[in-house]
Amino acid sequence: MSLQNPPVNSLSLEFLTDICISVEKLEMDKTCRGLIITSSLPKVFSAGLDIMEMYGKSPERCGEFWRAVQEMWLKLYGSNMVTIAAINGSSPAGGCLMSMTCDYRIMADNPRYSIGLNETQLGIVAPFWFKDTMTNTVGHRTTELSLQLGQMYNPAEALKIGLVDQLVPEDQVSHYSHTNHDQVTTPDRSKSMMRKPTIDKLTSKREADIQNFVSFITKDSIQKSIGMYLEMLKKRKR
Ligand SMILES: CCCCCCCCCC/C=C/CC(=O)SCCNC(=O)CCNC(=O)[C@H](O)C(C)(C)COP(=O)(O)OP(=O)(O)OC[C@H]1O[C@@H](n2cnc3c(N)ncnc32)[C@H](O)[C@@H]1OP(=O)(O)O
């Protein structure tokens, strides 16, 4: 599955819905042995959630958006397929979350790229299931530091903390993803055993999580922080 939503593969409601439909189709395809997620765009795996979906939108629309974010996570984290993230560019926030849903992460060894949960930099708090996914990937202490600082990691740092499993030359990300994927032929039952408690936690709190998101994101102070962050993104470009 090659992500293609220019300019930066931000995860809008529409794009998330497309991703969910694609994953669902693959999940039902008995001939499909697994999934490699990568990006068709240069330099960016995914810029994370589409910030415009969280800025100046109605509570109803925000709720619909958040349900789609949850759905993407539930489908990928709970997938019966062997999944590999072939991270061929930067992968902040929701992009990092998407990578962490996979069984294995291969990243392009380009020091210009970065990956991490940077929500704190936007003045927002990473939801509990983002935090749980990171804890399951890199451990409690690293997650605590990482979330408090909104830390982004270059590839070497990401490998060191275990946020990615392997660094490869930029032009060989696809080759290594396929080679690694071929070595794992059957999805292991231990995957669902390890992930079920985390998945059950969100499933049982799904509606409350949507309500929390909507009331948090529509607060004036949070809208102001997001607006300032968007301005900063645009200025940085010039
Ligand atoms: C206590 C109660 C708790 C309740 C729970 C509430 C919880 C709320 C949690 C919400 C969770 C959010 C997770 C997220 O994913 S938020 C998104 C975070 N993403 C980012 O911060 C990424 C920002 N982008 C970048 O760093 C860079 O763009 C890049 C990905 C490194 C690529 O850099 P590059 O130089 O190639 O590209 P540009 O920066 O020039 O960007 C091109 C245009 O794209 C726009 N852009 C970038 N990122 C996003 C985005 N995520 N959404 C929407 N738009 C984005 C950028 O502004 C440029 O637009 P322009 O061309 O119009 O200027």
The ligand as a Gaussian input file, in Angstrom:
#p B3LYP/6-31G(d) Opt

LIG

0 1
 C       -6.936000      15.599000      28.015000
 C       -7.899000      15.117000      26.962000
 C       -7.153000      14.513000      25.810000
 C       -8.070000      14.334000      24.652000
 C       -7.344000      13.881000      23.446000
 C       -7.044000      14.987000      22.466000
 C       -5.950000      14.551000      21.624000
 C       -5.680000      15.336000      20.380000
 C       -4.608000      14.594000      19.658000
 C       -4.489000      14.936000      18.237000
 C       -3.410000      14.127000      17.633000
 C       -2.706000      14.573000      16.648000
 C       -1.657000      13.764000      15.964000
 C       -1.150000      14.370000      14.676000
 O       -0.796000      13.655000      13.792000
 S       -1.143000      16.069000      14.508000
 C       -0.187000      16.371000      13.064000
 C        1.226000      16.563000      13.427000
 N        2.043000      16.691000      12.252000
 C        3.033000      17.544000      12.184000
 O        3.322000      18.270000      13.107000
 C        3.776000      17.553000      10.881000
 C        4.011000      18.913000      10.403000
 N        4.666000      18.871000       9.108000
 C        6.000000      18.798000       8.954000
 O        6.763000      18.680000       9.879000
 C        6.497000      18.866000       7.542000
 O        5.460000      19.323000       6.724000
 C        7.032000      17.526000       6.988000
 C        6.020000      16.390000       7.146000
 C        8.350000      17.163000       7.677000
 C        7.304000      17.707000       5.461000
 O        8.142000      18.812000       5.269000
 P        8.245000      19.498000       3.821000
 O        9.261000      20.581000       3.936000
 O        8.419000      18.450000       2.789000
 O        6.773000      20.103000       3.574000
 P        6.161000      21.479000       4.123000
 O        6.440000      21.622000       5.570000
 O        6.570000      22.575000       3.237000
 O        4.594000      21.197000       3.971000
 C        3.933000      21.255000       2.718000
 C        2.507000      21.740000       2.939000
 O        1.826000      20.769000       3.731000
 C        1.286000      21.401000       4.909000
 N        1.309000      20.410000       6.007000
 C        2.353000      19.826000       6.550000
 N        1.981000      18.943000       7.499000
 C        0.642000      18.979000       7.544000
 C       -0.354000      18.310000       8.324000
 N       -0.030000      17.384000       9.262000
 N       -1.633000      18.606000       8.113000
 C       -2.003000      19.507000       7.186000
 N       -1.111000      20.201000       6.406000
 C        0.180000      19.921000       6.598000
 C        2.231000      22.572000       5.153000
 O        1.621000      23.548000       5.973000
 C        2.454000      23.051000       3.730000
 O        1.288000      23.749000       3.332000
 P        1.364000      25.017000       2.355000
 O        2.010000      24.501000       1.098000
 O       -0.050000      25.448000       2.184000
 O        2.217000      26.037000       3.067000

